[in-house]
Amino acid sequence: MPLAKKETSRITEVARQIIGVIPTEVELHSETARTIRYRVRRGFGWRLSTVVLDKECLLRLAHDPQRDVKIEYLRRDLVNSATYRREYRYPRTLAVGG
């Protein structure tokens, strides 16, 4: 089911707050029903080239009373990961070895 316009704007606002910490040019690359993918122009010694954000998680974050603290954490995590990761995902997927 498509999201309501109000929910879509909340998701977009949270996504912009998270990626706003990136000092280089960021552009919307693609958007699906589940994710928003941004392309990051390289610079500042960063390897980061893509940011992928899950819309459902962003919507939950938008309604979370602790959202400001969590968004700040995500912004710091994004900056810290940018020097050694090519892609940043929220939520982060875990590799389970067996």
Secondary structure, 3 states (H helix, E strand, C coil): CCCCHHHHHHHHHHHHHHHCCCCCCEEEEEECCCEEEEEECCCCCCCCCEEEEEHHHHHHHHHCCCHHHHHHHHHHHHHHHCCCCCEEEECCCCCCCC
